[in-house]
């Protein structure tokens, strides 16, 4: 988990817990307890990307990336 304070009262935290990480949910719960017992904002950031250039994308691929 990393932290970079952006104000005296706001300190964002990053906890990497991928879908294949079995300790992910437990690590999130433990970090929440350690940091005061609450989560004010939670961002679930997921996506896919093709291994081609932008010029080679089909019409369907951008829609699939945004739907992930």
N, C-alpha and C positions, 0 to 999 in steps of 0.2 A: 504494500500500500504506500502511495506517495502523497505528499501534501505540499502545497505552495500557497501560503496565506495571501489573499488578495485584499484584505482589509482586516482591521482588528477583530471583527466579529464574523467574518466569512473565511472559511478555510476548506477549499474543495479537497476531496479525497478520491483516489483512484484505486480500485480493487479489481484486478484482472481475475475473472472467474469464467473461463470458457465453458461451453456446453459439454465438453469432454472432461471437465475437471470435477471429479466427484467431491473434493473438499470445498468447491465453490460456495454452495449455500451455507455450509457450516462456517467457512471463513468470513463470509459476509455478516452472519449473525454475531460471531465473536468480535469482529471489528466494530460493529454497531455498539455492542456492550461496552467495549473498551473506550469508545469515543463519546460516551454519554447516553447511550441507549435510545437514540432516535435517528431516523433518516428523514431529512427535509426534502430532498430531491433524489430521484433515482433515474438514471439513464441506462436503458438497455440498448446498446449499440451493436447492431449486427448487419451483415451485408454479404453480398457475393460480387465477384467481378470476373469477367472473362479474361483469358490470357491472350487477347488480340489487341490490335491497335484500335483507336476510336474509329478510324476510317473503315475498318473491317467489320464493325458491329452490324448485326442484323437489326431489323426494326423491332424484333421481340426482345432482344437482350437488355436494352435500357429499362424496359418495363419490368423484366424479371429482377434486375438489380434493385430497383426501387421497391419492389413488392417484398423483398426479403426482410 
